[in-house]
């Protein structure tokens, strides 16, 4: 339902001969068909045009967590390849990544005048993250932006969050590798320290240095976390340690359909894998 302009994959990845189309009449000639789960989950049995052409790959593409991916069972025994934020996907397509700098570069922490921020639109009173916030706000001030809270224009997102020492990167559900733009864009791109609630700490450490974030599970209670944030906000030297890793690593937000299409094209040109994803609903839990 959204239009976008595909980019030249030779510019992004140095790979030639990538052609994309939304014209389904080409399905017999295509090397692969990409199916975006969120757009077909309401009518899963009408998602594909007909029988699979021999050696053609059908790619299941999803960036939502299992908690927000309905009708997964209808996807069983249909696809050859998976593409998602999960590291064990055939085509790994994360929300963000770290780039290694060729040489160390100093990182200037943006000036801070405020303490804790949170941007949230999907407000579910019974969710773990809202319940945790309700307890946390009893011990520390948290400024909330988003739907039904303080308005925040997209072009003001990063400049606004950069003023805060900490950002609550609370995921809407807790699943393996589900680490979204809340960390990569809202926190790291803004130059603030993410306080994360999501999968366990060791899962975050597959993607980030251990001193790049604060995990709620490291504290016995929200009160203990609040006490730590208040102490850290008053200790400039300790606070700076959360940015030392940025001398060598640069966080990059992976966004836009064009880049992800090029990831598919690169995979198809470098991998010959062809399989059947039998129990996709069981794998994607």
Short mmCIF file of the C-alpha atoms (twelve columns), coordinates in Angstrom:
data_MODEL
# 
_entry.id   MODEL 
# 
loop_
_atom_site.group_PDB 
_atom_site.id 
_atom_site.type_symbol 
_atom_site.label_atom_id 
_atom_site.label_alt_id 
_atom_site.label_comp_id 
_atom_site.label_asym_id 
_atom_site.label_seq_id 
_atom_site.Cartn_x 
_atom_site.Cartn_y 
_atom_site.Cartn_z 
_atom_site.pdbx_PDB_model_num 
ATOM 1   C CA . UNK A 1   0.000  0.000   0.000   1 
ATOM 2   C CA . UNK A 2   2.997  2.351   0.000   1 
ATOM 3   C CA . UNK A 3   4.906  3.581   -3.031  1 
ATOM 4   C CA . UNK A 4   8.654  3.952   -3.042  1 
ATOM 5   C CA . UNK A 5   11.400 4.341   -5.607  1 
ATOM 6   C CA . UNK A 6   13.794 1.381   -5.866  1 
ATOM 7   C CA . UNK A 7   17.434 2.378   -5.727  1 
ATOM 8   C CA . UNK A 8   20.302 1.278   -7.918  1 
ATOM 9   C CA . UNK A 9   21.701 -1.723  -6.051  1 
ATOM 10  C CA . UNK A 10  25.047 -1.322  -7.781  1 
ATOM 11  C CA . UNK A 11  25.413 1.962   -5.885  1 
ATOM 12  C CA . UNK A 12  24.439 0.466   -2.521  1 
ATOM 13  C CA . UNK A 13  26.096 -2.943  -2.700  1 
ATOM 14  C CA . UNK A 14  28.082 -2.958  -5.926  1 
ATOM 15  C CA . UNK A 15  25.880 -5.624  -7.503  1 
ATOM 16  C CA . UNK A 16  24.454 -5.294  -11.044 1 
ATOM 17  C CA . UNK A 17  21.330 -6.548  -12.808 1 
ATOM 18  C CA . UNK A 18  18.667 -6.010  -10.153 1 
ATOM 19  C CA . UNK A 19  15.153 -5.462  -11.442 1 
ATOM 20  C CA . UNK A 20  12.072 -5.016  -9.266  1 
ATOM 21  C CA . UNK A 21  8.421  -4.744  -10.169 1 
ATOM 22  C CA . UNK A 22  5.010  -4.670  -8.499  1 
ATOM 23  C CA . UNK A 23  3.404  -5.855  -11.734 1 
ATOM 24  C CA . UNK A 24  2.217  -9.333  -10.796 1 
ATOM 25  C CA . UNK A 25  1.885  -10.363 -14.446 1 
ATOM 26  C CA . UNK A 26  5.674  -10.891 -14.348 1 
ATOM 27  C CA . UNK A 27  5.426  -13.643 -11.744 1 
ATOM 28  C CA . UNK A 28  6.261  -16.399 -14.248 1 
ATOM 29  C CA . UNK A 29  9.543  -14.716 -15.218 1 
ATOM 30  C CA . UNK A 30  10.693 -13.557 -11.784 1 
ATOM 31  C CA . UNK A 31  13.653 -15.182 -10.036 1 
ATOM 32  C CA . UNK A 32  11.940 -14.496 -6.722  1 
ATOM 33  C CA . UNK A 33  8.675  -13.240 -5.274  1 
ATOM 34  C CA . UNK A 34  8.776  -11.255 -2.036  1 
ATOM 35  C CA . UNK A 35  5.710  -11.484 0.189   1 
ATOM 36  C CA . UNK A 36  5.395  -8.924  2.983   1 
ATOM 37  C CA . UNK A 37  3.571  -10.649 5.831   1 
ATOM 38  C CA . UNK A 38  1.835  -7.600  7.271   1 
ATOM 39  C CA . UNK A 39  0.186  -6.812  3.936   1 
ATOM 40  C CA . UNK A 40  -1.133 -10.314 3.259   1 
ATOM 41  C CA . UNK A 41  -1.827 -11.780 6.704   1 
ATOM 42  C CA . UNK A 42  -5.512 -10.824 6.637   1 
ATOM 43  C CA . UNK A 43  -6.026 -12.823 3.407   1 
ATOM 44  C CA . UNK A 44  -3.198 -15.369 3.432   1 
ATOM 45  C CA . UNK A 45  -4.678 -17.815 0.912   1 
ATOM 46  C CA . UNK A 46  -4.844 -15.141 -1.778  1 
ATOM 47  C CA . UNK A 47  -1.289 -13.945 -1.387  1 
ATOM 48  C CA . UNK A 48  0.334  -15.636 -4.405  1 
ATOM 49  C CA . UNK A 49  -0.668 -15.686 -8.085  1 
ATOM 50  C CA . UNK A 50  -0.378 -19.401 -8.803  1 
ATOM 51  C CA . UNK A 51  1.963  -22.373 -8.842  1 
ATOM 52  C CA . UNK A 52  5.633  -21.811 -8.213  1 
ATOM 53  C CA . UNK A 53  7.885  -21.704 -11.245 1 
ATOM 54  C CA . UNK A 54  10.697 -24.316 -10.921 1 
ATOM 55  C CA . UNK A 55  13.712 -22.893 -9.056  1 
ATOM 56  C CA . UNK A 56  11.829 -19.666 -8.290  1 
ATOM 57  C CA . UNK A 57  12.237 -18.514 -4.701  1 
ATOM 58  C CA . UNK A 58  9.271  -17.350 -2.644  1 
ATOM 59  C CA . UNK A 59  10.549 -15.091 0.143   1 
ATOM 60  C CA . UNK A 60  8.617  -14.501 3.359   1 
ATOM 61  C CA . UNK A 61  9.449  -10.962 4.572   1 
ATOM 62  C CA . UNK A 62  8.481  -9.707  8.021   1 
ATOM 63  C CA . UNK A 63  9.790  -7.031  10.389  1 
ATOM 64  C CA . UNK A 64  7.095  -7.415  13.046  1 
ATOM 65  C CA . UNK A 65  7.488  -9.565  16.154  1 
ATOM 66  C CA . UNK A 66  5.602  -12.872 16.512  1 
ATOM 67  C CA . UNK A 67  3.175  -11.132 18.879  1 
ATOM 68  C CA . UNK A 68  2.119  -8.860  16.014  1 
ATOM 69  C CA . UNK A 69  2.228  -11.372 13.151  1 
ATOM 70  C CA . UNK A 70  -1.198 -13.010 12.784  1 
ATOM 71  C CA . UNK A 71  -2.013 -16.086 10.685  1 
ATOM 72  C CA . UNK A 72  1.500  -17.519 10.759  1 
ATOM 73  C CA . UNK A 73  0.215  -21.081 10.297  1 
ATOM 74  C CA . UNK A 74  -1.123 -20.118 6.880   1 
ATOM 75  C CA . UNK A 75  2.501  -19.490 5.861   1 
ATOM 76  C CA . UNK A 76  3.634  -23.063 6.465   1 
ATOM 77  C CA . UNK A 77  4.910  -25.082 3.479   1 
ATOM 78  C CA . UNK A 78  4.833  -22.111 1.101   1 
ATOM 79  C CA . UNK A 79  8.179  -20.377 1.201   1 
ATOM 80  C CA . UNK A 80  11.780 -21.154 0.256   1 
ATOM 81  C CA . UNK A 81  13.472 -18.318 2.112   1 
ATOM 82  C CA . UNK A 82  12.878 -16.177 5.181   1 
ATOM 83  C CA . UNK A 83  13.781 -12.506 5.531   1 
ATOM 84  C CA . UNK A 84  13.437 -10.769 8.876   1 
ATOM 85  C CA . UNK A 85  15.245 -9.107  11.789  1 
ATOM 86  C CA . UNK A 86  16.092 -12.569 13.158  1 
ATOM 87  C CA . UNK A 87  19.768 -13.431 12.769  1 
ATOM 88  C CA . UNK A 88  18.899 -16.984 11.750  1 
ATOM 89  C CA . UNK A 89  16.834 -15.779 8.793   1 
ATOM 90  C CA . UNK A 90  18.099 -16.728 5.353   1 
ATOM 91  C CA . UNK A 91  18.234 -13.028 4.545   1 
ATOM 92  C CA . UNK A 92  19.120 -11.098 7.689   1 
ATOM 93  C CA . UNK A 93  17.469 -7.666  7.606   1 
ATOM 94  C CA . UNK A 94  17.973 -5.911  10.964  1 
ATOM 95  C CA . UNK A 95  16.626 -2.549  12.066  1 
ATOM 96  C CA . UNK A 96  20.165 -1.285  12.544  1 
ATOM 97  C CA . UNK A 97  23.793 -2.290  12.560  1 
ATOM 98  C CA . UNK A 98  27.246 -1.136  13.645  1 
ATOM 99  C CA . UNK A 99  29.866 -0.109  11.123  1 
ATOM 100 C CA . UNK A 100 33.522 -0.402  12.077  1 
ATOM 101 C CA . UNK A 101 35.389 2.850   11.493  1 
ATOM 102 C CA . UNK A 102 38.675 2.676   9.620   1 
ATOM 103 C CA . UNK A 103 40.316 4.751   12.318  1 
ATOM 104 C CA . UNK A 104 39.168 5.998   15.716  1 
ATOM 105 C CA . UNK A 105 37.162 9.194   15.684  1 
ATOM 106 C CA . UNK A 106 36.167 11.313  18.673  1 
ATOM 107 C CA . UNK A 107 32.458 11.410  19.436  1 
ATOM 108 C CA . UNK A 108 30.940 14.592  20.833  1 
ATOM 109 C CA . UNK A 109 28.078 13.922  23.212  1 
ATOM 110 C CA . UNK A 110 25.208 16.331  22.435  1 
ATOM 111 C CA . UNK A 111 24.545 18.902  25.179  1 
ATOM 112 C CA . UNK A 112 22.129 17.498  27.750  1 
ATOM 113 C CA . UNK A 113 19.569 19.546  29.663  1 
ATOM 114 C CA . UNK A 114 16.916 16.898  30.365  1 
ATOM 115 C CA . UNK A 115 16.823 13.475  31.965  1 
ATOM 116 C CA . UNK A 116 14.608 10.705  30.519  1 
ATOM 117 C CA . UNK A 117 12.410 10.565  27.406  1 
ATOM 118 C CA . UNK A 118 10.086 8.024   25.852  1 
ATOM 119 C CA . UNK A 119 8.302  8.102   22.510  1 
ATOM 120 C CA . UNK A 120 5.346  5.737   22.358  1 
ATOM 121 C CA . UNK A 121 2.276  5.503   20.150  1 
ATOM 122 C CA . UNK A 122 1.036  1.967   20.773  1 
ATOM 123 C CA . UNK A 123 -0.101 2.475   24.359  1 
ATOM 124 C CA . UNK A 124 -1.340 -0.790  25.856  1 
ATOM 125 C CA . UNK A 125 -2.112 -0.382  29.550  1 
ATOM 126 C CA . UNK A 126 -1.539 -4.047  30.362  1 
ATOM 127 C CA . UNK A 127 1.708  -4.367  28.440  1 
ATOM 128 C CA . UNK A 128 4.930  -5.022  30.316  1 
ATOM 129 C CA . UNK A 129 6.532  -1.800  29.132  1 
ATOM 130 C CA . UNK A 130 3.642  0.424   30.258  1 
ATOM 131 C CA . UNK A 131 3.468  -1.301  33.619  1 
ATOM 132 C CA . UNK A 132 7.212  -0.842  34.049  1 
ATOM 133 C CA . UNK A 133 6.940  2.844   33.117  1 
ATOM 134 C CA . UNK A 134 4.105  3.354   35.618  1 
ATOM 135 C CA . UNK A 135 6.404  2.099   38.359  1 
ATOM 136 C CA . UNK A 136 9.469  3.950   37.080  1 
ATOM 137 C CA . UNK A 137 7.748  7.349   36.945  1 
ATOM 138 C CA . UNK A 138 7.120  7.138   40.689  1 
ATOM 139 C CA . UNK A 139 10.859 7.562   41.234  1 
ATOM 140 C CA . UNK A 140 12.095 9.636   38.285  1 
ATOM 141 C CA . UNK A 141 10.655 12.137  35.818  1 
ATOM 142 C CA . UNK A 142 9.978  10.766  32.342  1 
ATOM 143 C CA . UNK A 143 8.863  12.990  29.455  1 
ATOM 144 C CA . UNK A 144 6.558  11.102  27.086  1 
ATOM 145 C CA . UNK A 145 5.991  11.954  23.418  1 
ATOM 146 C CA . UNK A 146 3.707  10.403  20.833  1 
ATOM 147 C CA . UNK A 147 0.033  9.677   20.315  1 
ATOM 148 C CA . UNK A 148 -2.067 10.948  23.245  1 
ATOM 149 C CA . UNK A 149 1.070  12.505  24.753  1 
ATOM 150 C CA . UNK A 150 3.290  15.443  23.854  1 
ATOM 151 C CA . UNK A 151 3.329  15.898  20.059  1 
ATOM 152 C CA . UNK A 152 6.665  15.452  18.329  1 
ATOM 153 C CA . UNK A 153 7.127  16.106  14.612  1 
ATOM 154 C CA . UNK A 154 9.315  13.644  12.706  1 
ATOM 155 C CA . UNK A 155 11.846 16.325  11.785  1 
ATOM 156 C CA . UNK A 156 12.163 17.254  15.461  1 
ATOM 157 C CA . UNK A 157 12.592 13.705  16.763  1 
ATOM 158 C CA . UNK A 158 16.379 13.463  16.925  1 
ATOM 159 C CA . UNK A 159 17.074 17.079  17.974  1 
ATOM 160 C CA . UNK A 160 14.548 16.718  20.789  1 
ATOM 161 C CA . UNK A 161 15.771 13.346  22.064  1 
ATOM 162 C CA . UNK A 162 19.393 14.487  21.852  1 
ATOM 163 C CA . UNK A 163 18.693 16.810  24.792  1 
ATOM 164 C CA . UNK A 164 18.010 13.840  27.074  1 
ATOM 165 C CA . UNK A 165 20.590 11.775  28.919  1 
ATOM 166 C CA . UNK A 166 18.528 8.594   28.664  1 
ATOM 167 C CA . UNK A 167 15.910 7.178   26.325  1 
ATOM 168 C CA . UNK A 168 13.483 4.375   27.188  1 
ATOM 169 C CA . UNK A 169 13.895 1.952   24.270  1 
ATOM 170 C CA . UNK A 170 11.036 -0.274  25.399  1 
ATOM 171 C CA . UNK A 171 9.918  -2.829  22.802  1 
ATOM 172 C CA . UNK A 172 6.216  -3.584  22.368  1 
ATOM 173 C CA . UNK A 173 6.933  -7.290  22.862  1 
ATOM 174 C CA . UNK A 174 9.866  -9.408  23.943  1 
ATOM 175 C CA . UNK A 175 11.266 -11.838 21.370  1 
ATOM 176 C CA . UNK A 176 14.663 -13.066 20.227  1 
ATOM 177 C CA . UNK A 177 16.590 -10.447 18.200  1 
ATOM 178 C CA . UNK A 178 13.607 -8.062  18.215  1 
ATOM 179 C CA . UNK A 179 15.631 -4.874  18.697  1 
ATOM 180 C CA . UNK A 180 14.043 -2.103  16.696  1 
ATOM 181 C CA . UNK A 181 14.492 1.513   15.665  1 
ATOM 182 C CA . UNK A 182 13.758 2.470   19.272  1 
ATOM 183 C CA . UNK A 183 17.390 1.625   19.989  1 
ATOM 184 C CA . UNK A 184 19.024 2.370   16.640  1 
ATOM 185 C CA . UNK A 185 17.288 5.617   15.694  1 
ATOM 186 C CA . UNK A 186 15.580 7.110   18.732  1 
ATOM 187 C CA . UNK A 187 18.498 6.503   21.101  1 
ATOM 188 C CA . UNK A 188 21.798 5.889   19.338  1 
ATOM 189 C CA . UNK A 189 21.223 8.197   16.348  1 
ATOM 190 C CA . UNK A 190 20.145 10.922  18.752  1 
ATOM 191 C CA . UNK A 191 23.273 10.498  20.850  1 
ATOM 192 C CA . UNK A 192 21.657 9.396   24.080  1 
ATOM 193 C CA . UNK A 193 21.920 6.255   26.215  1 
ATOM 194 C CA . UNK A 194 19.205 3.641   25.593  1 
ATOM 195 C CA . UNK A 195 17.518 2.035   28.571  1 
ATOM 196 C CA . UNK A 196 16.243 -1.179  27.046  1 
ATOM 197 C CA . UNK A 197 13.358 -3.492  27.776  1 
ATOM 198 C CA . UNK A 198 13.119 -6.391  25.358  1 
ATOM 199 C CA . UNK A 199 14.996 -9.679  24.997  1 
ATOM 200 C CA . UNK A 200 17.670 -10.589 27.594  1 
ATOM 201 C CA . UNK A 201 20.935 -8.667  27.876  1 
ATOM 202 C CA . UNK A 202 22.975 -11.345 26.130  1 
ATOM 203 C CA . UNK A 203 20.722 -10.977 23.077  1 
ATOM 204 C CA . UNK A 204 21.407 -7.224  22.931  1 
ATOM 205 C CA . UNK A 205 25.129 -7.928  23.252  1 
ATOM 206 C CA . UNK A 206 25.040 -9.847  19.965  1 
ATOM 207 C CA . UNK A 207 24.403 -6.489  18.318  1 
ATOM 208 C CA . UNK A 208 25.859 -3.867  20.684  1 
ATOM 209 C CA . UNK A 209 28.815 -3.467  23.059  1 
ATOM 210 C CA . UNK A 210 27.805 -4.245  26.662  1 
ATOM 211 C CA . UNK A 211 28.536 -0.657  27.736  1 
ATOM 212 C CA . UNK A 212 26.372 0.889   25.008  1 
ATOM 213 C CA . UNK A 213 23.070 0.461   26.858  1 
ATOM 214 C CA . UNK A 214 21.397 -0.044  30.229  1 
ATOM 215 C CA . UNK A 215 19.121 -3.088  30.605  1 
ATOM 216 C CA . UNK A 216 16.170 -3.046  32.991  1 
ATOM 217 C CA . UNK A 217 16.905 -6.672  33.916  1 
ATOM 218 C CA . UNK A 218 20.154 -5.554  35.544  1 
ATOM 219 C CA . UNK A 219 18.105 -4.039  38.367  1 
ATOM 220 C CA . UNK A 220 15.928 -5.678  40.990  1 
ATOM 221 C CA . UNK A 221 13.209 -3.064  40.571  1 
ATOM 222 C CA . UNK A 222 12.235 0.071   38.681  1 
ATOM 223 C CA . UNK A 223 13.124 1.990   41.817  1 
ATOM 224 C CA . UNK A 224 16.695 0.669   41.682  1 
ATOM 225 C CA . UNK A 225 16.937 1.601   38.011  1 
ATOM 226 C CA . UNK A 226 15.705 5.125   38.742  1 
ATOM 227 C CA . UNK A 227 18.269 5.503   41.507  1 
ATOM 228 C CA . UNK A 228 21.040 4.403   39.135  1 
ATOM 229 C CA . UNK A 229 19.947 6.819   36.393  1 
ATOM 230 C CA . UNK A 230 19.857 9.710   38.840  1 
ATOM 231 C CA . UNK A 231 23.325 8.878   40.164  1 
ATOM 232 C CA . UNK A 232 24.722 8.448   36.657  1 
ATOM 233 C CA . UNK A 233 23.241 11.750  35.495  1 
ATOM 234 C CA . UNK A 234 25.266 13.528  38.168  1 
ATOM 235 C CA . UNK A 235 28.546 11.774  37.364  1 
ATOM 236 C CA . UNK A 236 29.918 13.109  34.084  1 
ATOM 237 C CA . UNK A 237 32.851 10.700  33.899  1 
ATOM 238 C CA . UNK A 238 30.752 7.586   34.414  1 
ATOM 239 C CA . UNK A 239 28.178 8.843   31.930  1 
ATOM 240 C CA . UNK A 240 30.865 9.362   29.268  1 
ATOM 241 C CA . UNK A 241 31.841 5.705   29.477  1 
ATOM 242 C CA . UNK A 242 28.600 4.813   27.739  1 
ATOM 243 C CA . UNK A 243 29.929 6.550   24.631  1 
ATOM 244 C CA . UNK A 244 33.545 5.340   24.537  1 
ATOM 245 C CA . UNK A 245 32.707 2.542   22.088  1 
ATOM 246 C CA . UNK A 246 31.666 5.140   19.521  1 
ATOM 247 C CA . UNK A 247 35.303 5.938   18.793  1 
ATOM 248 C CA . UNK A 248 35.451 2.710   16.788  1 
ATOM 249 C CA . UNK A 249 31.853 1.922   15.884  1 
ATOM 250 C CA . UNK A 250 29.135 3.880   14.113  1 
ATOM 251 C CA . UNK A 251 25.451 2.952   14.548  1 
ATOM 252 C CA . UNK A 252 23.517 2.930   11.288  1 
ATOM 253 C CA . UNK A 253 19.746 2.734   10.947  1 
ATOM 254 C CA . UNK A 254 18.611 0.353   8.218   1 
ATOM 255 C CA . UNK A 255 15.446 1.908   6.824   1 
ATOM 256 C CA . UNK A 256 13.504 2.077   3.618   1 
ATOM 257 C CA . UNK A 257 12.228 -0.647  1.317   1 
ATOM 258 C CA . UNK A 258 14.819 0.092   -1.359  1 
ATOM 259 C CA . UNK A 259 17.758 -1.028  0.782   1 
ATOM 260 C CA . UNK A 260 15.970 -4.221  1.809   1 
ATOM 261 C CA . UNK A 261 15.174 -5.099  -1.810  1 
ATOM 262 C CA . UNK A 262 18.850 -4.770  -2.607  1 
ATOM 263 C CA . UNK A 263 19.602 -7.150  0.264   1 
ATOM 264 C CA . UNK A 264 17.386 -9.695  -1.474  1 
ATOM 265 C CA . UNK A 265 19.082 -9.161  -4.826  1 
ATOM 266 C CA . UNK A 266 22.534 -9.548  -3.274  1 
ATOM 267 C CA . UNK A 267 21.487 -12.798 -1.607  1 
ATOM 268 C CA . UNK A 268 20.056 -14.246 -4.825  1 
ATOM 269 C CA . UNK A 269 23.243 -13.413 -6.706  1 
ATOM 270 C CA . UNK A 270 25.582 -14.923 -4.105  1 
ATOM 271 C CA . UNK A 271 23.570 -17.834 -2.671  1 
ATOM 272 C CA . UNK A 272 22.046 -20.823 -4.415  1 
ATOM 273 C CA . UNK A 273 19.990 -22.003 -1.466  1 
ATOM 274 C CA . UNK A 274 16.608 -23.480 -2.287  1 
ATOM 275 C CA . UNK A 275 14.588 -25.147 0.422   1 
ATOM 276 C CA . UNK A 276 11.100 -25.463 1.816   1 
ATOM 277 C CA . UNK A 277 10.259 -23.634 5.032   1 
ATOM 278 C CA . UNK A 278 7.872  -26.255 6.376   1 
ATOM 279 C CA . UNK A 279 6.861  -25.014 9.826   1 
ATOM 280 C CA . UNK A 280 7.425  -21.287 9.556   1 
ATOM 281 C CA . UNK A 281 4.918  -20.668 12.355  1 
ATOM 282 C CA . UNK A 282 6.978  -22.874 14.684  1 
ATOM 283 C CA . UNK A 283 10.325 -21.336 13.698  1 
ATOM 284 C CA . UNK A 284 9.130  -17.756 14.080  1 
ATOM 285 C CA . UNK A 285 8.278  -17.775 17.773  1 
# 
